[in-house]
């Protein structure tokens, strides 16, 4: 749906690390642009010219670490952003100097002040890179961030983000608010991946409603957002998503989310992001007289003992990879495993990673009422003395800490830990217990059981 069909193949060219690789796709037969029903085409770039149009696109320059602890420098050069065989190509490069020091360069472009759009259907056909440490993105930022204030108050629309080490999944997200908040949808392909063939990614943005699509299939929509001024005064809904935004395309290397490249990461043609086209469509008019939907909280009931935690004593050997109850995660170079046995969960760590959350056990869905008091407790020990961290957070509220990060000194003896705290934020039906066991200068096994969260007088 809404795409130009091409027969695609990748021209493989030898060259590793230092800039000798070429990223290209063979020419193919084209068909007419298909316009979504009720829309009209207002701008498009099919990348069929000999070079990138600087009237349509701005090349950005930024230093490493500019945002999210990313490793790449964004360089305005046709070495990293160019048009070839009917595609825009964004190419990250690994640089090694004569002393063996490694750095990274990549490309980032935008349509700011050339093609900004307020509401519409924004679409691109993309083949994403593969490899640990890559985070390519097709996304949007406002033309004037000063309208509502700096990020996140200004708003951000992420149409498609695909981690290079998880290329069958894409994320559609909005960022907004003060404090920062986000709404996110996730779509995984039933077969194939986003790095071996082209797919079409789109967002349909209307007053008070944003929908995300992959290959014409809607996978997420949201109407719930807000923003405030620096003085804390809420702005009328649907701010901040009621102003012109522009498109951004980039390939980041490293950073908080994807982690750093490793020995498996190859900077060849598979590291390139290929964009077949970018198109913007709009309706003739939009009704902006909309109201923010009232949020209805779905507060989990406690069990007969007053505990809100499911499978608190690990009596059930549940799936630790799904979204139900306990979930175990390896992030930012953490390598570990978790096993439920004999009424406890055992965390075995091979590499502690670079962050405290690199080895993480969580349970979301916990109800927390504004003004209420809670007791959070658990039993734990380690195979040898070590530390871990724990907290109760709000993942839907930019991981706001309802119970602050607390270091736990574990010994080889089973000990009970108990903490009381007050819920001083707005009620949340998706509070989350976190056990963070990464980057603690130890890989000793950890054993946890009898986890409780209960309301107290």
MOCORTA-V165036 format. One record per residue. N is the residue number from 1. RES is the residue in one small letter. SS is DSSP state (helix for helix, strand for strand, loop for the rest). PSI is psi in whole degrees, 0 to 359 (* if undefined). Layout:
# MOCORTA-V165036
n res ss psi
N RES SS PSI
N RES SS PSI
This chain:
# MOCORTA-V165036
n res ss psi
1 x loop 135
2 x loop 44
3 x loop 153
4 x loop 126
5 x loop 129
6 x loop 147
7 x loop 122
8 x loop 142
9 x loop 152
10 x strand 128
11 x loop 106
12 x loop 127
13 x loop 133
14 x loop 153
15 x loop 127
16 x loop 140
17 x loop 309
18 x loop 20
19 x loop 10
20 x loop 359
21 x loop 144
22 x loop 136
23 x loop 119
24 x loop 169
25 x strand 140
26 x loop 152
27 x loop 152
28 x loop 165
29 x loop 139
30 x loop 154
31 x loop 168
32 x loop 154
33 x loop 133
34 x loop 124
35 x loop 129
36 x loop 145
37 x loop 131
38 x loop 0
39 x loop 167
40 x strand 148
41 x strand 127
42 x strand 336
43 x strand 148
44 x strand 156
45 x strand 116
46 x loop 358
47 x loop 40
48 x loop 356
49 x loop 173
50 x loop 336
51 x loop 167
52 x loop 135
53 x loop 117
54 x loop 353
55 x loop 334
56 x loop 331
57 x loop 141
58 x strand 134
59 x strand 125
60 x loop 152
61 x loop 130
62 x strand 149
63 x loop 160
64 x loop 143
65 x loop 7
66 x loop 316
67 x loop 149
68 x loop 23
69 x loop 31
70 x loop 152
71 x loop 337
72 x strand 153
73 x strand 133
74 x strand 123
75 x loop 133
76 x loop 83
77 x loop 146
78 x loop 4
79 x loop 333
80 x loop 339
81 x strand 120
82 x strand 168
83 x strand 133
84 x strand 128
85 x loop 43
86 x loop 12
87 x strand 145
88 x strand 135
89 x strand 126
90 x strand 122
91 x strand 114
92 x loop 147
93 x strand 139
94 x strand 129
95 x strand 136
96 x strand 118
97 x loop 181
98 x loop 351
99 x loop 7
100 x loop 9
101 x loop 138
102 x strand 135
103 x strand 171
104 x strand 144
105 x strand 149
106 x strand 184
107 x loop 149
108 x strand 128
109 x strand 159
110 x strand 166
111 x loop 22
112 x loop 133
113 x loop 6
114 x loop 313
115 x loop 82
116 x strand 146
117 x strand 138
118 x loop 105
119 x loop 151
120 x strand 185
121 x strand 116
122 x strand 127
123 x strand 146
124 x strand 151
125 x strand 119
126 x strand 147
127 x strand 120
128 x loop 157
129 x loop 162
130 x loop 144
131 x loop 140
132 x loop 130
133 x loop 353
134 x strand 136
135 x strand 88
136 x strand 157
137 x strand 147
138 x strand 111
139 x strand 181
140 x strand 144
141 x strand 157
142 x strand 151
143 x loop 319
144 x loop 100
145 x helix 341
146 x helix 347
147 x helix 313
148 x loop 357
149 x loop 172
150 x loop 164
151 x loop 137
152 x loop 359
153 x loop 329
154 x loop 337
155 x loop 154
156 x strand 137
157 x strand 113
158 x strand 110
159 x strand 318
160 x strand 128
161 x strand 131
162 x strand 115
163 x strand 136
164 x loop 340
165 x loop 10
166 x loop 65
167 x loop 10
168 x loop 6
169 x strand 137
170 x strand 152
171 x strand 131
172 x strand 125
173 x strand 147
174 x strand 143
175 x strand 143
176 x strand 179
177 x loop 171
178 x loop 97
179 x loop 169
180 x loop 136
181 x strand 165
182 x strand 150
183 x strand 135
184 x strand 136
185 x strand 150
186 x strand 134
187 x strand 129
188 x strand 134
189 x loop 139
190 x loop 332
191 x loop 158
192 x loop 190
193 x loop 170
194 x loop 1
195 x loop 345
196 x loop 349
197 x loop 164
198 x loop 145
199 x strand 158
200 x strand 128
201 x strand 134
202 x strand 154
203 x strand 136
204 x strand 112
205 x strand 115
206 x strand 166
207 x loop 117
208 x loop 11
209 x strand 130
210 x strand 131
211 x strand 148
212 x strand 145
213 x strand 146
214 x strand 122
215 x loop 39
216 x loop 356
217 x strand 121
218 x strand 130
219 x strand 352
220 x strand 147
221 x strand 153
222 x strand 149
223 x loop 2
224 x loop 105
225 x loop 174
226 x loop 171
227 x loop 164
228 x strand 162
229 x loop 175
230 x loop 332
231 x loop 355
232 x loop 9
233 x loop 122
234 x strand 140
235 x loop 153
236 x loop 134
237 x loop 139
238 x loop 33
239 x loop 143
240 x loop 4
241 x loop 53
242 x loop 33
243 x loop 162
244 x loop 137
245 x strand 157
246 x strand 164
247 x strand 143
248 x strand 139
249 x strand 131
250 x strand 165
251 x strand 111
252 x strand 154
253 x strand 121
254 x loop 191
255 x loop 181
256 x loop 322
257 x loop 302
258 x loop 341
259 x loop 177
260 x loop 156
261 x loop 154
262 x loop 193
263 x loop 345
264 x loop 348
265 x loop 125
266 x loop 129
267 x loop 67
268 x loop 205
269 x helix 336
270 x helix 348
271 x helix 351
272 x strand 148
273 x strand 122
274 x strand 129
275 x strand 115
276 x strand 318
277 x strand 162
278 x strand 132
279 x strand 143
280 x strand 130
281 x strand 151
282 x strand 156
283 x loop 166
284 x loop 328
285 x loop 162
286 x loop 141
287 x loop 110
288 x loop 7
289 x loop 77
290 x loop 158
291 x loop 148
292 x loop 131
293 x loop 143
294 x loop 128
295 x loop 131
296 x loop 119
297 x loop 139
298 x loop 89
299 x loop 122
300 x loop 142
301 x loop 145
302 x loop 159
303 x loop 185
304 x loop 343
305 x loop 1
306 x loop 9
307 x loop 131
308 x loop 349
309 x loop 130
310 x loop 145
311 x loop 47
312 x loop 332
313 x loop 11
314 x loop 40
315 x loop 337
316 x loop 129
317 x loop 75
318 x loop 168
319 x loop 119
320 x loop 7
321 x loop 349
322 x loop 186
323 x loop 7
324 x loop 126
325 x loop 235
326 x strand 140
327 x strand 133
328 x strand 136
329 x strand 143
330 x strand 123
331 x loop 156
332 x loop 61
333 x loop 7
334 x strand 137
335 x strand 114
336 x strand 175
337 x strand 162
338 x strand 141
339 x strand 135
340 x strand 124
341 x strand 137
342 x loop 48
343 x loop 36
344 x strand 162
345 x strand 133
346 x strand 124
347 x strand 118
348 x strand 121
349 x strand 132
350 x strand 314
351 x strand 123
352 x strand 350
353 x loop 189
354 x loop 351
355 x loop 159
356 x helix 332
357 x helix 9
358 x helix 330
359 x strand 113
360 x strand 136
361 x strand 128
362 x strand 157
363 x strand 113
364 x strand 187
365 x strand 15
366 x strand 131
367 x strand 131
368 x strand 120
369 x loop 134
370 x loop 131
371 x loop 350
372 x loop 159
373 x strand 145
374 x strand 153
375 x strand 125
376 x strand 125
377 x strand 160
378 x strand 164
379 x strand 143
380 x strand 156
381 x strand 169
382 x strand 162
383 x loop 336
384 x loop 163
385 x loop 133
386 x strand 177
387 x strand 157
388 x strand 173
389 x strand 150
390 x strand 158
391 x strand 165
392 x strand 122
393 x strand 173
394 x strand 92
395 x helix 333
396 x helix 354
397 x helix 44
398 x loop 36
399 x loop 39
400 x strand 137
401 x strand 107
402 x strand 321
403 x strand 119
404 x strand 157
405 x strand 127
406 x strand 128
407 x strand 136
408 x strand 125
409 x strand 106
410 x strand 146
411 x loop 182
412 x loop 358
413 x loop 137
414 x loop 126
415 x strand 155
416 x strand 139
417 x strand 137
418 x strand 137
419 x strand 137
420 x strand 140
421 x strand 160
422 x strand 143
423 x loop 101
424 x loop 2
425 x loop 176
426 x loop 148
427 x loop 143
428 x strand 128
429 x strand 6
430 x strand 49
431 x strand 160
432 x strand 129
433 x strand 136
434 x strand 132
435 x strand 114
436 x strand 117
437 x loop 12
438 x loop 162
439 x loop 46
440 x loop 20
441 x loop 30
442 x loop 147
443 x loop 18
444 x loop 141
445 x loop 144
446 x strand 139
447 x strand 130
448 x strand 142
449 x strand 173
450 x strand 53
451 x strand 129
452 x strand 142
453 x strand 117
454 x strand 149
455 x strand 137
456 x strand 161
457 x loop *
